[in-house]
Amino acid sequence: MMGGRSWDDWIEEYQKAHEHPVNRLTHTFGIPMIVLAIILLPFGFFFDHVWLASAILFVLGWILQFVGHYYEGKPPEFMRDYRFLFVGLRWWLKKVIG
C-alpha cells in the first residue's frame, strides 16, 4: 500500500497510461536499464568505466521511456505524481515475475 491506495490500484492506473504496445515494449526494457544504472553507479567509484556504463544505461533507459510515451500520446505519469516512478518498477516486476 502506498499513499492510502493499494498497489493494485496504482498499477491499474499506471496501465491505463501504458496501453500502446510500443510503449509497453520500451518500458519493458527501459525500466530495468534505469534500475541497473542506479545500482551500478556506486561501483563507479571503485572500478574504471562502470560510471560510464551506468550513465549510458540511465540515458538510454530514459530515452526508451520517452519514445514509448511519444507513441502512447500521453505524458509520463510521474510528471503528475512522482510516486509513479515506484509504481513503474512494481508494474515491471509484476509483468516479469507475475
Summary of the structure (lengths in Angstrom):
residues: 98
radius of gyration: 14.3
end to end distance: 17.9
largest distance: 43.5
contacts: 278
relative contact order: 0.20
helix: 77%
strand: 2%
